[in-house]
Amino acid sequence: MASVIYLLCAATAAACAVLLLRSYRKTRVKLLLWSGLCFGGMVVNNVLLVVDRVVLPEQDLRTWRLVAALLALMPLLYGLVAEDE
């Protein structure tokens, strides 16, 4: 059951990323771009979670997952701090 939830989280993050980036393409609001990139990174994080917990349970990919989460949050942090619209 946990693997289904992990995959649903990845699918939800992917849907959010697609919707945000598609909306950015139409409106050119920078915050949508940064949010879309953040959710794109969260997709990578969730896929790594599936690989860590389901595919390779004997391996510990926690460090890679944390790095992916940090890299995913950096565009949104940049967008919130540096952009002044």
C-alpha positions in Angstrom: 0.0 0.0 0.0 2.9 2.4 0.8 4.2 2.0 -2.8 0.9 3.1 -4.2 0.9 6.2 -2.0 4.5 7.0 -3.0 3.5 6.8 -6.7 0.4 8.9 -6.2 2.5 11.6 -4.5 4.9 11.5 -7.5 2.0 11.7 -9.9 0.4 14.6 -8.0 3.7 16.5 -8.0 4.1 15.9 -11.7 0.5 17.2 -12.4 1.2 20.3 -10.3 4.5 20.9 -12.2 2.8 20.6 -15.5 -0.1 22.8 -14.6 2.1 25.5 -13.1 4.5 25.5 -16.0 1.7 25.6 -18.5 0.1 28.5 -16.7 3.5 30.3 -16.7 3.8 29.9 -20.4 0.5 31.7 -20.9 0.8 34.5 -18.3 4.6 34.9 -17.8 4.3 35.3 -14.1 7.7 34.4 -12.7 6.4 32.9 -9.4 4.6 30.3 -11.5 7.9 29.3 -13.1 9.7 29.0 -9.8 6.9 27.0 -8.3 6.7 24.7 -11.4 10.4 24.1 -11.2 10.1 23.3 -7.5 7.4 20.7 -8.1 9.4 19.3 -11.0 12.2 18.7 -8.5 9.7 17.2 -6.1 8.8 14.6 -8.7 12.5 13.6 -8.8 12.4 13.4 -5.0 9.3 11.2 -5.0 10.7 8.9 -7.7 13.9 8.5 -5.6 11.6 7.7 -2.6 9.9 4.9 -4.6 13.3 3.6 -5.7 14.6 3.8 -2.1 11.7 2.1 -0.4 10.3 -0.2 -3.0 12.8 -1.1 -5.7 16.0 -1.1 -3.6 15.0 -1.5 0.0 18.4 -2.8 1.0 20.1 0.4 -0.2 19.9 3.7 1.8 19.2 6.6 -0.6 18.3 9.0 2.1 21.2 11.3 1.3 20.3 11.5 -2.4 16.6 12.1 -1.5 17.6 15.0 0.8 19.8 16.5 -1.9 17.0 16.2 -4.4 14.6 17.9 -2.0 17.1 20.7 -1.3 17.7 21.3 -5.0 13.9 21.2 -5.7 13.3 24.0 -3.1 16.1 26.3 -4.3 14.3 27.7 -7.3 11.2 28.5 -5.2 13.4 30.1 -2.6 15.2 32.2 -5.2 11.8 33.2 -6.7 10.4 34.3 -3.3 13.6 36.2 -2.2 15.2 37.6 -5.3 12.2 38.4 -7.5 10.5 41.7 -6.7 7.3 42.0 -8.6 
